[in-house]
Amino acid sequence: PVIDPAWEDPNGVPVCAILFGGRRPNLVPLVTEAYIWDQGVFMGSIIGSQLTAAAEGTVGQVRRDPFAMLPFCGYNMADYFGHWTHFREKLGFLSPKIFYVNW
């Protein structure tokens, strides 16, 4: 296991990357890096995953699940997208890179 030595620090630890991901058998590369923050937010907002036997629904069907958060987000998803877009303003130019992963 890999863990930052300061993982219990109340001030937190540096975050260098944010991963959004789904599971698709074709058309989507394994890893895609966003060129800019807004593109990364867009990539997170269009996540789709093919259902497997472990998920509820028809196996093979693609389920749209922005940021993989629909079951957990308790408010309007458009507001949620907006929060991600404006979050970078608070982080400045040292914001983490955003990646879309397919696995």
N, C-alpha and C positions, 0 to 999 in steps of 0.2 A: 504493500500500500504506500501511496505517496500522499503526504499531508504537509502543509506549510507549518514550519516550527511555531509560528505565531497564531495558529488556528484558534486559540482561546482568547486572543487579544480583543478586548471590548471595542477597540477602534477598527477591527476588521483586518482583512488581508487584501493585497492587490488582486484585482481581477483582470486578466489579460485577454480573455475570450469569453464570448457568450455563444452557446450552441443551441440552435433550434433544430428539431429533427422529426422526421417521419420515416415511414417504411414503404418504399415503392419498388416493385421488381424491375421496372424499366423506365427509361426516359429521364431519370433524375440521377446526376452524378453522386458519388459517395460523399464528397465534401465540396462545397462551394463557398468561397469567401466573398462577403459583400464588399464592394468598392467603397461605399460610404454608409454612414449610419442609417439613413432613411431607406436605402436599398435593403439593408439587413432587417429593418422593421417590416418592410414589405414581404421579404422572404419568409419571415416568421408568421406573418398574417395569412399566408396562402398554403400552410402546411396541410398535406393530405397523407393519409396512411392507408395502406391496403389492410383490410381486416384479416386476422388470422383466426385459428380455432380458439385462441385465448380471449378474443374479443366478442362482444355481443353483436350479432348481425350476420349477413351473408359473407362467407369466406371469399376473399378476392375483391370484394366491393371496396371502393375508395371512400373513406370517411374524411370529410373536411373538418379540421380541428385547429383553428388559428392559435399559434403559439403552443399547441398541445395543452390548452388551458380551459377548453369549454366546460369540462365537468367541475372545474375549480373556481371559475371566475363568477363572482356574485353580482356583477354589474354590467352595464352596457359595453359590448365589445368595442364599439367605436371609441368610447372614452378610454378603454384599455389601450387601443392602438395609439391614441393621442398621447397618453402618458408615456409610452415608449418613445414616441417621436420627440417629445419635449424633455425627456430624461437626459438626452445627450447635452442639452444646453447647460445642465447643472454639472455635467462631467467635464466639459471643456474638450480640448484637443487630445487629452490623454485617455479618452474613452476606450473601452476594450473593443477588439475586433469582433464582428458577428459572423458566424458560420452557419450554413444550412447543412445538416448531415442526413444521410439516407442509410440507416441501418436498423 
